[in-house]
Amino acid sequence: MITALLVVFLRPFDWNAVAERLSAARWGWVAVAVGANSLILLTLTALWRGLAPGDAPAARQHMPEVVALSVAGMSTLPFGGGHALAVGLLIKRARLRVDSTTALMGMDQFFEGVAKVTLLELAMLIAPLPSWTGKAVTAIGISLLTVLPFLAWLVFRKPADISWLDPWSASVQFLRRPRIC
């Protein structure tokens, strides 16, 4: 059945044009792209293994598979679908508890956000851009530098510090020791 579908869907391709494009490809850049993608998978696997609870040996064993499928889902499924897939895989395949999974995904999104903003900052400082973007770079950088210490304080403060912050502080307490969540 699959072979028949492949024949039906691949028949209309102009294979000469495909061969021509492949011969014109810069294989060095293809190798860089493959290497960068592999580095993403290795880095994310190490991060998720580090954030997984210490008492979850299945998580450590199955994490490369979970990461590879999650990244594929995040790249191809509509908004939120890949993350939902990741949550399902972490619970079913890696056998993490729901609270551990949400803590891991929350930390993943936090680190991903910091990495994206940092990369954006670097790109905007290096690239020749219109002058108004300089103000945007400054605003983004100041926002990040302001929010990160506040979040660190919120996580590591003593519970009796400021009572009105308790609802938010309780939500991020897993950040103190995410591996035991």
Protein Blocks (a to p, Z undefined) as FASTA:
>chain_A
ZZmmmmmmmmmpcfklmmmmmmmpcfklmmmmmmmmmmmmmmmmmmmmmmpcfklmklmm
mmmmmmmmmmmmmmmmcghklmmmmmmmmmmmnopafklmmmmmmmmmmmmmmmmmmmmm
mmmmmpccdfklmmmmmmmmmmmmmmmmmmmmmmmmcfklpmmlmmmmmmmmmmmmmmlZ
Z
